[in-house]
């Protein structure tokens, strides 16, 4: 049976995510399962590694929204900052933010896998 506690212990805003999803736990876990197969993170990484700031900004935007909806606040904040940097709304070195996004994604992915096991 999927575990909200594992997600909450990993820093997910499960209460906020469930509120956005009509308090439907089954739907929440279906979306988390879909997240594991979503190609957006791969697009973010490949775009940034290739120096494609336009595609990187678009992928960051998409991942920001999905992760915010699912209660992955650290990933959402990092992606919002990347989006702003790559879409020329903000100046700054994307390197540390990119590393933070990668770490948040790895942590969140591991938590989802554990929660679904």
Residue pairs with C-beta under 8 A, 6 or more apart in sequence:
2 25
2 29
2 32
2 115
2 116
3 114
3 115
4 14
4 25
4 115
6 111
6 114
6 115
7 14
7 32
7 71
7 111
7 112
7 115
8 14
9 111
10 107
10 108
10 110
10 111
10 114
11 73
11 74
11 107
11 111
12 70
12 71
12 72
12 73
12 108
12 111
13 71
13 72
13 73
14 28
14 71
15 71
16 71
17 28
17 69
17 70
17 71
18 24
18 25
18 28
20 69
21 27
21 28
21 31
21 69
28 70
29 115
29 116
31 69
31 70
32 70
32 112
32 115
32 116
33 112
33 116
35 66
35 70
35 112
36 109
36 112
36 113
36 116
38 66
40 59
40 62
40 63
40 66
41 59
41 63
41 105
43 55
43 59
44 56
44 59
44 60
44 63
44 79
44 82
44 101
45 102
47 53
47 55
47 56
47 58
47 59
48 56
48 82
48 94
48 98
53 86
54 86
56 82
56 86
57 82
57 83
57 85
57 86
57 87
60 79
60 80
60 82
60 83
60 86
60 101
61 79
61 83
61 87
63 75
63 79
63 101
64 76
64 79
64 80
64 83
65 76
67 73
67 75
67 76
67 79
67 108
68 76
72 104
72 108
74 100
74 104
74 107
74 108
75 101
75 104
75 105
75 108
78 97
78 98
78 100
78 101
78 104
79 101
81 90
81 92
81 97
82 94
82 97
82 98
82 101
83 89
84 90
85 91
85 92
85 94
85 97
86 94
